[in-house]
Amino acid sequence: MAASTTKKLFGELSFIAGDFTLFVGESLRTLRRLSKRSNLFFKQCEAIGVTSTMVVLMAAGFIGAVMGYQLYTAFHRFGAEALVGGSVGVALFRELAPIMTAIMVSGRAGAAMTAEIATMRVTEQIDALEVMGVNPVEYLVMPRVAAGLVMTPLLGIMFGVAATLAAAGLCSGVLDLSLPMFWAQFRKWVDAEDVLLHCGVKSAVFGLVLTWIACYCGFNAKGGAGSVGRATQTTVVTTFLAVLFCDYILTTLLPYGWAILTLM
């Protein structure tokens, strides 16, 4: 009984993985026609990036302040308060900024994408697009994927900058840490590799992942109104796990890629 259940589960997962791969391939093939859908692309850039800016900045301010306080109190026990600036910068731009940005964008824009596309699926609007000769992947998915690729890195870097400013403000304004010392250590430990490679590239990959998952779950919604909620829930949970998995892979591979680029 257990063996048959495991076999069935493995078969379902294999089918989903294959279907998702075909979905990604179809969306990539339509990217060459992005110029024809530029109006939809800019609309999705606003939906994903512009409207998410305030949420990202608020989360960055809270996380940066908490990090600054916690690291200061920990380092103060050993008389190493000067290391706060570098520690905050490295932790934010290498890990927290891209991951938290992806989570915030997924919870806001990703869930909205899934709900919108799933509603179009259950109300047969996607079928109507196909009847009219419009490729639904080109019309619905491709602009969202391209916008996620462009806007998420900008939001990730913005998150890192805002969180660093919040940490510096709290450490110098509330705690007993010199502001020049904070920035001196920050400049010493944070470089272009952290900002562009770790934060920028990770955020771009996370943007692709969350938009592909959101659109795929919306496209495959089946049933009535309840399927919209189930698709949205699946999107949020799957995106969080996929982002953490991709972060593990990218953290392992990115330093070697940067080393290769610097040697070329």
KATARA-V551349 format. One record per residue. N is the residue number from 1. RES is the residue in one small letter. PHI is phi in whole degrees, -180 to 180 (NA if undefined). BURIAL is I if it has 24 or more other C-alpha atoms within 12 Angstrom, else O. Layout:
BEGIN
N RES PHI BURIAL
N RES PHI BURIAL
END
This chain:
BEGIN
1 m NA O
2 a -65 O
3 a -65 O
4 s -68 O
5 t -65 O
6 t -64 O
7 k -64 O
8 k -65 O
9 l -63 O
10 f -63 O
11 g -64 O
12 e -65 O
13 l -65 O
14 s -64 O
15 f -64 O
16 i -63 O
17 a -63 O
18 g -66 O
19 d -64 O
20 f -66 O
21 t -63 O
22 l -63 O
23 f -64 I
24 v -64 I
25 g -62 O
26 e -64 O
27 s -67 I
28 l -68 O
29 r -67 O
30 t -85 I
31 l -63 I
32 r -67 O
33 r -102 O
34 l -64 I
35 s -62 O
36 k -75 O
37 r -116 I
38 s -63 O
39 n -65 O
40 l -69 I
41 f -62 I
42 f -68 I
43 k -65 O
44 q -72 I
45 c -60 I
46 e -68 O
47 a -67 I
48 i -86 I
49 g -95 I
50 v -64 I
51 t -73 O
52 s -94 I
53 t -62 I
54 m -65 O
55 v -64 I
56 v -64 I
57 l -66 I
58 m -65 O
59 a -63 I
60 a -64 I
61 g -62 I
62 f -66 I
63 i -67 I
64 g -63 I
65 a -65 I
66 v -64 I
67 m -62 I
68 g -60 I
69 y -67 I
70 q -65 O
71 l -69 I
72 y -64 I
73 t -65 O
74 a -72 O
75 f -72 O
76 h -63 O
77 r -64 O
78 f -109 O
79 g 69 O
80 a -117 O
81 e -61 I
82 a -64 I
83 l -81 I
84 v -63 I
85 g -59 I
86 g -66 I
87 s -66 I
88 v -62 I
89 g -63 I
90 v -65 I
91 a -64 I
92 l -71 I
93 f -75 I
94 r -86 I
95 e -130 I
96 l -66 I
97 a -62 I
98 p -66 I
99 i -68 I
100 m -67 I
101 t -63 I
102 a -62 I
103 i -66 I
104 m -66 I
105 v -67 I
106 s -65 I
107 g -66 I
108 r -99 I
109 a -78 I
110 g -63 I
111 a -64 I
112 a -66 I
113 m -58 I
114 t -61 I
115 a -62 I
116 e -68 I
117 i -70 I
118 a -63 I
119 t -63 I
120 m -65 I
121 r -70 I
122 v -72 I
123 t -95 O
124 e 66 O
125 q -73 O
126 i -66 I
127 d -62 O
128 a -66 O
129 l -61 O
130 e -64 O
131 v -63 O
132 m -80 O
133 g 84 O
134 v -98 O
135 n -71 O
136 p -65 I
137 v -67 I
138 e -65 I
139 y -83 I
140 l -106 I
141 v -92 I
142 m -56 I
143 p -63 I
144 r -70 I
145 v -64 I
146 a -64 I
147 a -66 I
148 g -63 I
149 l -64 I
150 v -85 I
151 m -84 I
152 t -62 I
153 p -61 I
154 l -64 I
155 l -67 I
156 g -64 I
157 i -66 I
158 m -61 I
159 f -60 I
160 g -61 I
161 v -66 I
162 a -65 I
163 a -66 I
164 t -65 I
165 l -64 I
166 a -65 I
167 a -65 I
168 a -65 I
169 g -64 I
170 l -69 I
171 c -67 I
172 s -91 I
173 g -89 O
174 v -107 O
175 l -94 O
176 d -97 O
177 l -131 I
178 s -69 O
179 l -65 I
180 p -60 O
181 m -66 O
182 f -59 I
183 w -73 I
184 a -64 O
185 q -69 I
186 f -62 I
187 r -66 O
188 k -71 O
189 w -106 I
190 v -103 I
191 d -131 O
192 a -64 O
193 e -62 I
194 d -69 I
195 v -76 I
196 l -83 I
197 l -81 I
198 h -68 I
199 c -78 I
200 g -67 I
201 v -68 I
202 k -59 I
203 s -63 I
204 a -64 I
205 v -64 I
206 f -64 I
207 g -63 I
208 l -63 I
209 v -62 I
210 l -69 I
211 t -73 I
212 w -62 I
213 i -65 I
214 a -62 I
215 c -69 I
216 y -64 I
217 c -64 I
218 g -68 I
219 f -65 I
220 n -100 I
221 a -67 I
222 k -133 O
223 g 108 O
224 g -96 O
225 a -65 O
226 g -65 O
227 s -68 I
228 v -65 I
229 g -64 I
230 r -66 I
231 a -65 I
232 t -65 I
233 q -63 I
234 t -62 I
235 t -61 I
236 v -64 I
237 v -66 O
238 t -64 I
239 t -64 I
240 f -59 I
241 l -66 O
242 a -66 I
243 v -64 I
244 l -66 I
245 f -65 O
246 c -64 I
247 d -63 I
248 y -62 O
249 i -66 O
250 l -68 I
251 t -62 I
252 t -75 O
253 l -93 O
254 l -61 I
255 p -58 O
256 y -72 O
257 g -64 O
258 w -67 O
259 a -63 O
260 i -65 O
261 l -64 O
262 t -70 O
263 l -85 O
264 m -76 O
END
